[in-house]
Amino acid sequence: MEGWTLFWKIVLISTAAVFALVSVAVAVGGFRDVKELLRSIKEQHDESDEESQ
């Protein structure tokens, strides 16, 4: 019975670690995407201001 307990502890810890790593990767990637989106919007806004003058 101890073998199954150890197995499920390893599975639980492994999945929690993978979840944590994926969460960090998604958060960092999302932050970069939002930053790039805002930069792109600012550039388009600046270009439209230059064209209207």
Backbone torsions as a table, in degrees:
resi	resn	phi	psi	omega
1	MET	NA	-32.0	-179.5
2	GLU	-66.3	-27.9	178.5
3	GLY	-62.4	-43.0	179.0
4	TRP	-67.9	-38.1	178.5
5	THR	-62.2	-45.3	178.1
6	LEU	-63.0	-43.5	179.0
7	PHE	-57.3	-48.9	-176.8
8	TRP	-71.1	-29.8	174.3
9	LYS	-64.7	-43.5	178.8
10	ILE	-64.0	-42.7	178.6
11	VAL	-62.5	-44.7	-179.6
12	LEU	-62.6	-47.1	-179.3
13	ILE	-65.9	-40.3	179.1
14	SER	-63.4	-46.2	-179.1
15	THR	-67.7	-35.4	177.1
16	ALA	-65.2	-39.6	178.9
17	ALA	-66.7	-43.4	178.5
18	VAL	-63.3	-42.7	178.3
19	PHE	-60.1	-43.2	179.7
20	ALA	-63.0	-44.3	179.4
21	LEU	-63.9	-43.2	179.5
22	VAL	-65.8	-39.8	179.0
23	SER	-61.4	-43.2	178.6
24	VAL	-65.8	-43.0	-179.9
25	ALA	-62.3	-42.3	179.4
26	VAL	-67.5	-40.4	179.7
27	ALA	-64.2	-44.9	179.6
28	VAL	-65.1	-45.7	178.6
29	GLY	-62.3	-40.6	178.4
30	GLY	-64.9	-40.3	178.1
31	PHE	-62.2	-42.9	178.3
32	ARG	-63.0	-41.4	-179.8
33	ASP	-64.2	-43.0	179.2
34	VAL	-65.2	-41.8	178.5
35	LYS	-60.4	-45.3	178.8
36	GLU	-65.1	-39.5	177.9
37	LEU	-61.3	-46.2	179.9
38	LEU	-64.8	-37.9	177.3
39	ARG	-63.6	-43.0	-179.8
40	SER	-63.7	-43.0	178.8
41	ILE	-62.8	-42.5	179.0
42	LYS	-62.5	-42.3	179.0
43	GLU	-63.6	-42.5	178.6
44	GLN	-64.3	-39.2	179.1
45	HIS	-65.5	-42.6	178.3
46	ASP	-63.4	-40.9	178.4
47	GLU	-64.4	-40.5	179.8
48	SER	-68.3	-32.9	176.6
49	ASP	-67.1	-39.7	179.7
50	GLU	-67.3	-37.7	-179.6
51	GLU	-69.5	-32.5	-177.0
52	SER	-79.3	-10.8	-179.1
53	GLN	-88.9	NA	NA
